[in-house]
Amino acid sequence: MEDALYEIQSMRRFAGLRMSGSLPDETAVLNCRHFLGRHEAGRCLFEGIQLHLESQGLKRQEGSILVR
């Protein structure tokens, strides 16, 4: 993830990050991942995203977002 944030502009834009600022390192990314896992927040986020996509007429299928 750390490498992707440095290399892929669209991922930085999605995360609201800029190269001129500091980007999270591997430790920060893993700490966030473990926090989400411990509190099952990942599932809650995923369900919220799913509801938002559905409200916009979009459908998630096999890890992709498809326009209906």
C-alpha positions as CSV (number, residue, x, y, z in Angstrom):
1,M,0.0,0.0,0.0
2,E,2.8,2.4,0.9
3,D,4.4,1.8,-2.6
4,A,1.1,2.3,-4.3
5,L,0.5,5.6,-2.6
6,Y,3.9,6.8,-3.9
7,E,3.4,5.4,-7.4
8,I,-0.3,5.8,-8.3
9,Q,-1.7,9.3,-8.4
10,S,-5.4,8.1,-8.5
11,M,-4.9,6.2,-5.2
12,R,-3.4,9.3,-3.5
13,R,-6.3,11.4,-4.8
14,F,-8.8,8.9,-3.5
15,A,-7.1,8.9,-0.1
16,G,-6.9,12.7,-0.1
17,L,-3.1,12.7,0.0
18,R,-0.5,14.7,-1.8
19,M,3.1,14.0,-2.6
20,S,4.0,17.4,-1.0
21,G,2.7,16.1,2.3
22,S,3.7,13.1,4.3
23,L,2.4,9.7,3.1
24,P,1.6,6.9,5.6
25,D,4.4,4.3,5.9
26,E,4.0,0.6,6.1
27,T,3.6,0.6,9.9
28,A,0.8,3.2,9.7
29,V,-1.0,1.2,7.1
30,L,-0.7,-2.0,9.1
31,N,-1.8,-0.3,12.3
32,C,-4.9,0.9,10.6
33,R,-5.6,-2.5,9.1
34,H,-5.3,-4.2,12.4
35,F,-7.4,-1.6,14.1
36,L,-10.2,-2.1,11.6
37,G,-9.9,-5.9,12.0
38,R,-10.1,-5.8,15.8
39,H,-13.2,-3.7,15.8
40,E,-14.8,-5.2,12.8
41,A,-15.0,-1.7,11.3
42,G,-14.0,-3.0,7.9
43,R,-17.3,-4.8,7.6
44,C,-19.2,-1.7,8.6
45,L,-17.3,0.4,6.1
46,F,-17.9,-2.1,3.3
47,E,-21.6,-2.3,4.0
48,G,-21.8,1.6,4.0
49,I,-20.0,1.7,0.7
50,Q,-22.3,-0.9,-0.7
51,L,-25.4,1.1,0.3
52,H,-23.9,4.2,-1.2
53,L,-23.2,2.5,-4.5
54,E,-26.7,1.1,-4.6
55,S,-28.2,4.5,-3.9
56,Q,-26.2,5.8,-6.9
57,G,-27.5,3.0,-9.2
58,L,-24.1,1.2,-9.2
59,K,-23.5,-2.5,-8.6
60,R,-20.4,-4.1,-7.2
61,Q,-19.6,-7.5,-8.7
62,E,-16.5,-9.6,-8.2
63,G,-14.5,-6.7,-6.8
64,S,-15.4,-4.3,-9.6
65,I,-17.8,-1.4,-9.7
66,L,-20.2,-1.6,-12.7
67,V,-22.5,1.0,-14.0
68,R,-26.0,-0.3,-14.3
